Amino acid sequence: MAVGAGIDRAVIAGASGDFVILRAGDNGYTVTRTAPTAGEVDSLLNTEFVQFTSSTLALTTGGVSVDNAAPAANQTLTAISSL
């Protein structure tokens, strides 16, 4: 499954614990069913989220940076996402 610009979500029928997700190159992932019957493999490209019946997982959320690379103890930081 290859998708375009924006936020993309793959919907997988089954619980997340029944699958293994592996990175497959730049912005690519394979989602392999391991239980109750193994073998089903889905290839995802440029997909940010995978939604299972039990949960939703973020695959890639772009770059995240903080406003201070060397913060002091107990300092509040601001996180900035490029998603």
C-alpha positions in Angstrom: 0.0 0.0 0.0 1.5 3.3 -1.1 -0.1 6.5 -0.1 0.5 10.2 -0.8 0.9 13.5 1.1 -0.8 14.1 4.4 -1.4 11.8 7.3 -2.1 8.2 6.2 -3.4 5.3 8.2 -3.4 1.6 7.3 -6.2 -0.4 9.0 -5.3 -4.0 9.8 -7.9 -6.5 10.9 -6.5 -8.1 14.1 -4.8 -7.2 17.4 -1.4 -5.6 17.3 0.1 -8.4 19.3 -0.6 -10.8 16.4 1.7 -8.9 14.1 5.4 -7.9 13.7 6.3 -4.6 12.1 9.7 -4.1 10.5 11.2 -1.1 8.8 11.8 -1.8 5.1 13.9 1.1 3.7 13.0 4.8 3.6 9.4 5.3 4.9 8.6 1.6 4.2 7.4 -1.1 6.6 6.2 -4.7 6.5 3.5 -5.8 8.7 3.6 -9.6 9.2 0.9 -11.7 10.9 2.4 -14.1 13.4 -0.8 -15.4 15.2 -3.2 -17.1 15.1 -2.1 -18.1 11.7 1.2 -16.8 10.4 2.2 -15.7 6.9 0.1 -12.7 5.8 2.4 -9.8 4.9 1.4 -6.2 4.1 3.9 -3.7 2.7 3.4 -0.1 3.6 5.0 3.0 2.1 4.7 6.5 3.3 2.2 5.5 6.0 2.3 7.3 9.4 -0.1 5.1 11.4 -1.2 1.5 11.6 -4.6 0.9 13.2 -5.3 -2.5 14.7 -8.4 -3.7 16.5 -6.6 -3.3 19.8 -4.5 -0.1 19.3 -3.1 2.4 16.8 0.7 2.7 16.4 2.7 5.6 15.0 5.2 4.3 12.4 6.9 7.6 11.6 6.1 11.0 12.9 8.7 13.1 11.1 11.5 14.8 12.8 11.2 16.0 16.3 13.4 18.7 17.8 13.5 20.5 21.1 14.2 24.2 21.7 17.4 23.6 23.7 19.9 20.9 22.9 21.6 21.2 26.4 18.8 21.9 28.9 19.4 22.5 32.6 17.9 20.2 35.2 14.1 20.6 35.6 14.0 23.0 32.6 10.8 22.8 30.5 11.4 22.1 26.9 9.3 22.7 23.8 9.1 19.9 21.2 8.6 20.7 17.6 7.5 18.1 15.0 8.0 18.4 11.3 5.1 16.1 10.6 
